[in-house]
Amino acid sequence: MCRNIKTLFNFDPPASADEVRAASLQFVRKLTGFHKPSQANQGAFDKAAEDIAVIARRLLESLVTTAPPRDRGAEAIKAQMRTAKRFGTGANVRPRFDG
């Protein structure tokens, strides 16, 4: 799985349309190998990203769980700690929360 595609299910608040769209775009980029497609392929690229965003949103809305929703801030801190451990940045990592 592409590292830039983040888990979007079971968060409070739920994933925004922008988050779903960004994950869909990353998925299409991964499939095609294009970061930015040529003009000839731009329409197909954009249509695929939009179609996947619609399907992804439908999937997220239809899933059920008995687990309590995860906290975005806590998950962000955990991710930063994993990054610090992986890359050896030690205690210099400050928790960051974007929203």
C-alpha positions as a Markdown table, in Angstrom:
| # | Residue | x | y | z |
|---|---|---|---|---|
| 1 | Met | 0.0 | 0.0 | 0.0 |
| 2 | Cys | 1.2 | 3.5 | -0.7 |
| 3 | Arg | 2.5 | 5.1 | 2.5 |
| 4 | Asn | 0.7 | 8.4 | 1.7 |
| 5 | Ile | -2.7 | 6.8 | 1.8 |
| 6 | Lys | -3.9 | 7.0 | 5.3 |
| 7 | Thr | -6.6 | 5.0 | 7.1 |
| 8 | Leu | -9.8 | 7.0 | 7.0 |
| 9 | Phe | -12.3 | 4.7 | 8.7 |
| 10 | Asn | -13.6 | 5.0 | 12.3 |
| 11 | Phe | -12.4 | 8.5 | 13.2 |
| 12 | Asp | -14.2 | 11.2 | 15.1 |
| 13 | Pro | -14.9 | 13.4 | 13.2 |
| 14 | Pro | -15.3 | 11.3 | 10.1 |
| 15 | Ala | -13.0 | 11.7 | 7.1 |
| 16 | Ser | -13.6 | 14.8 | 5.2 |
| 17 | Ala | -14.3 | 14.9 | 1.5 |
| 18 | Asp | -10.8 | 16.4 | 1.0 |
| 19 | Glu | -9.2 | 13.5 | 2.8 |
| 20 | Val | -11.1 | 11.0 | 0.7 |
| 21 | Arg | -10.2 | 12.9 | -2.5 |
| 22 | Ala | -6.5 | 13.0 | -1.5 |
| 23 | Ala | -6.4 | 9.3 | -0.8 |
| 24 | Ser | -8.1 | 8.6 | -4.1 |
| 25 | Leu | -5.7 | 10.8 | -6.0 |
| 26 | Gln | -2.7 | 9.0 | -4.3 |
| 27 | Phe | -4.3 | 5.6 | -5.3 |
| 28 | Val | -4.6 | 6.7 | -9.0 |
| 29 | Arg | -1.0 | 8.1 | -9.0 |
| 30 | Lys | 0.2 | 4.7 | -7.6 |
| 31 | Leu | -1.7 | 2.7 | -10.2 |
| 32 | Thr | -0.6 | 4.9 | -13.2 |
| 33 | Gly | 2.9 | 5.8 | -12.1 |
| 34 | Phe | 2.0 | 9.4 | -12.9 |
| 35 | His | 2.5 | 12.2 | -10.4 |
| 36 | Lys | 1.2 | 14.6 | -13.0 |
| 37 | Pro | -0.2 | 13.0 | -16.2 |
| 38 | Ser | 0.2 | 14.5 | -19.7 |
| 39 | Gln | -2.5 | 16.7 | -21.1 |
| 40 | Ala | -3.7 | 13.7 | -23.2 |
| 41 | Asn | -4.2 | 11.7 | -20.1 |
| 42 | Gln | -5.4 | 14.4 | -17.7 |
| 43 | Gly | -9.1 | 13.8 | -18.3 |
| 44 | Ala | -8.9 | 10.1 | -17.7 |
| 45 | Phe | -6.7 | 10.6 | -14.6 |
| 46 | Asp | -9.1 | 13.2 | -13.1 |
| 47 | Lys | -12.2 | 11.1 | -13.9 |
| 48 | Ala | -10.6 | 8.0 | -12.2 |
| 49 | Ala | -9.7 | 9.9 | -9.1 |
| 50 | Glu | -13.2 | 11.3 | -8.8 |
| 51 | Asp | -14.9 | 7.9 | -9.4 |
| 52 | Ile | -12.7 | 6.3 | -6.8 |
| 53 | Ala | -13.4 | 9.1 | -4.3 |
| 54 | Val | -17.2 | 8.5 | -4.7 |
| 55 | Ile | -16.8 | 4.7 | -4.2 |
| 56 | Ala | -14.4 | 5.3 | -1.3 |
| 57 | Arg | -16.9 | 7.6 | 0.4 |
| 58 | Arg | -19.7 | 5.0 | -0.2 |
| 59 | Leu | -17.5 | 2.3 | 1.4 |
| 60 | Leu | -16.6 | 4.4 | 4.4 |
| 61 | Glu | -20.2 | 5.3 | 5.0 |
| 62 | Ser | -21.4 | 1.6 | 4.8 |
| 63 | Leu | -18.8 | 0.1 | 7.1 |
| 64 | Val | -19.8 | -0.7 | 10.7 |
| 65 | Thr | -17.8 | -1.3 | 13.8 |
| 66 | Thr | -18.3 | -1.8 | 17.5 |
| 67 | Ala | -14.9 | -0.2 | 18.3 |
| 68 | Pro | -14.9 | 3.4 | 19.6 |
| 69 | Pro | -13.8 | 6.1 | 17.1 |
| 70 | Arg | -10.1 | 6.8 | 17.1 |
| 71 | Asp | -8.8 | 10.2 | 18.1 |
| 72 | Arg | -7.0 | 12.0 | 15.2 |
| 73 | Gly | -4.5 | 13.8 | 17.5 |
| 74 | Ala | -3.5 | 10.6 | 19.3 |
| 75 | Glu | -3.1 | 8.8 | 16.0 |
| 76 | Ala | -0.9 | 11.6 | 14.7 |
| 77 | Ile | 1.3 | 11.4 | 17.8 |
| 78 | Lys | 1.7 | 7.7 | 17.4 |
| 79 | Ala | 2.6 | 8.1 | 13.7 |
| 80 | Gln | 5.3 | 10.7 | 14.6 |
| 81 | Met | 6.7 | 8.4 | 17.3 |
| 82 | Arg | 6.9 | 5.5 | 14.8 |
| 83 | Thr | 8.7 | 7.9 | 12.4 |
| 84 | Ala | 11.1 | 9.0 | 15.1 |
| 85 | Lys | 11.9 | 5.5 | 15.9 |
| 86 | Arg | 12.3 | 4.4 | 12.3 |
| 87 | Phe | 14.5 | 7.3 | 11.3 |
| 88 | Gly | 16.3 | 7.9 | 14.6 |
| 89 | Thr | 15.2 | 11.5 | 15.2 |
| 90 | Gly | 14.8 | 10.8 | 18.9 |
| 91 | Ala | 13.1 | 13.2 | 21.3 |
| 92 | Asn | 13.3 | 16.1 | 18.8 |
| 93 | Val | 9.9 | 15.3 | 17.3 |
| 94 | Arg | 7.1 | 17.6 | 18.4 |
| 95 | Pro | 3.6 | 16.3 | 18.1 |
| 96 | Arg | 1.7 | 17.9 | 15.2 |
| 97 | Phe | -2.0 | 17.9 | 14.6 |
| 98 | Asp | -3.4 | 19.3 | 11.4 |
| 99 | Gly | -7.0 | 19.3 | 12.1 |
